[in-house]
C-alpha cells in the first residue's frame, strides 16, 4: 500500500475516548461480516479514528469516511497517520442533506450516531442510505439501544437523560422503532450482535 506522510504527531491527533474503547470489538465483528472486497461508507466519522484503525486491518475494504466540514481536517490527519490508500479522502456529508456526494456503496457503517440526533435527521439518514446502498448491501449501526422500551442498564438511562438535556429530540432509540424507519427504505434486520458495555451492532440488509 502507498505510504502517506503524516503532518501531525500521534499526540496531536483528535482523539475520542469512546473510539479507543470500542474499536477493537467493532473491528472483530466487522471482520466476520465484511469478507469480500467492497466500499464502505462511514457516516459521522467524528475524529476519524475508526477508519484509521479499521482500514489497515481490512486491506480488502475501501473505507470512505464522511463528516461535517469542520471535522474534515482531523479525519485527514488520521488518514495521513494511518498511511494506507484504502482509507479514502473524507467526504463532506450531513446526514440531513437531500443529495449525498456519493452514488453507490456496498455497505454503510455508523457508530454512536442514532441516539445523538432527532427523528427528522434519522429519517433523512435512512432515506440517504436507501439511495446509495447497493441491492443486498448492508448497514451496520453500532451503539446503545432499548428493547421493549426498556434500557439495558442504568448507565444507558443516564446517557439518555443527558442526551435529552442537550437536545430533546435525541435519545437512545428502541430497536423496534429503528427497524420501522429502516423498513421504509427496504432495510431489514438480519443480525443483532451483543457488544461490550451494553452496546449492540445491528446488521441490516437491503432487499428488493
N, C-alpha and C positions, 0 to 999 in steps of 0.2 A: 504494500500500500504506500501511497505517496505521503511522505512526512510533511507536516505543516509546522511552521515555526511559531511558537507562542511569543506574544509580546508582553506577557504578564506572568510573574512567578506564581506558583500554586497558592501561596498565602494571600495573594491579592485578587483571586478569582471570587466571584459571588458564590456564596455557599448557603444552601438550605439544609438545616439540620434534619428535616424530615426526609430529604433525599438520601442523606447519609445513612439514616436508619433503615430505609426501605429498599434501597436499590438492589441489594444482593438477593433478597427474597423475590422481588419482582422479576429480576433477570432470570432466576431459576425457573419461574413459572412461564415466562415468555419463551424460553428456550425449548420448552416442551410443546409450545403451540406454534412457533414460527420456525419451522424446519426447512422450508423451501425459500429460494431467493425471491425477494419481494420488496416493495416500497411501503414503509410505514410512516404515516403522518402522525406526529405528536402534537396534540393541542395543548395550549397553555404550558409551554415548555419551562417557564419560570426562569430559574438560574441557568438552565442548560445542562445541569449535571447528569440527568438521566441519559440523554443522548450520548454524552461523553463517556459514560460508564458502559452503556449497552453496545454501542457501535463497534468498539474494538473487540468485544467478546462475541459478537454475532456478525462476522465479516460478510456473510451472505445477505444481510439486510441493508437496504438503503434507508437510513434513518433521516426523516425530514422534520426538523423542529419548526415550530411556529409560535409566535407570541405577539403581544402589543409592541409598538415601535420602541417604547422606552426600554424594553428588556432585551432588545436585539444585540446591543454591544456586549452584554455579559455572556449571552449564548455564543456569540462569535469568539469571545475569549476562551471559553471552554472548548469550542470546536478546534481552535488552533492548539490548545493544550493537549487535546486527545490525539491529534496527529494522525487521523485516518480519513481517507477520502470517501468512505461510505457514510460519513456523517455530513449531511448536505448543508449548504448555507441556509440559515433560518429565513422563513417567510414571515412577513408582517401580516398577521391574521387576528381579527377579533371574531369570536365565535358568533357574535350577533349580526355580523355583516351578511348581506344577501349573496354577494359574489365572492367566492373564495379564490385565492391566487394559485390554485392547483386544480387540474382536471380530473385525474383518476389516481387512486391508490389501492393497494391490496389490503391494507389494514389501517386502523386508526387507534391510537393509544392516548389516554388522558388519565393523569394521576392527580387525585385530590382537587378535582375541578367541580364535580357535580354539586357538592354541598356548598361551594363558595359563591354560586350565582343563583339568581332567581329563575322562576319557571319560564319567563319570556325568553331569557337567554338560552335556557336548556332546550326549549322547543326549536329555537333558531339553530342551535348546535346540531340537534338531531336532523333537522332539515338539510343543513350543510353536509353532514356525514352521508345522508341518503343520496345526495347528488354526486359526491366524489368517490364513494366506496364502490368497488367492483362487485359484480354479482358473486355471491358466496364469499365475499370479503368479510373480515372480522373486525369487530370493535371491542377494545379492552378498556374497561372502566375500573380504575383502582381507587379505593378509599373506604370510608365507613358508610354503612347503610343500615336502615331499620328493616325489621321483618314484622309483619302484622302490627305495624305502627309502634313497635317496641324497640328501644335502644339495646344494643348488645352489651353495654357496660355503663357504669356511672360516668366514666371519662367521656364517652360519646355524648351522654346527656349534657355534660358541662360544656363540651365543644359546641353542641347545637345551640345552647343558650348564648354563648359568646358570639357565634356567627350571627344570630338574630339581633344581637345588640348592635353590631356593626352594619347589618343590612337585614331588615325584617323579612325580605324575600328569600334570603339564603337559609340554609339549614340542612341537616342530614336527611336524605330522602329515603322513603320507603321503596324497597325493590319493586314492589308491585306497581307503584306509580311510575317509576322509571321505565319499566317494561311496557306500560301502556303507551307512554310517549314514544318509545322506540318502535313499537309495532306499527305506528302510523307511517314509519319510514321503512317498513318491511325488514325490521331487525328483530330477531328472536334470540332469547337466551338459550345457549347450548351448554354452558358450564358456569358454575358459581364456586369459585375456589377460595377456601379459607386461607387467610394470610396472617402474619404476626400482628399483634397489638389490636385484635378485633377488626382488622380491615378485611376487605374482600376484593377479589379480582373477578369481575363479571365479564364473561366472554359471550359476545353476541355475534350472530352471523346474518348477513343479508340474504334474503331469499327472493325468488322471482315473484 
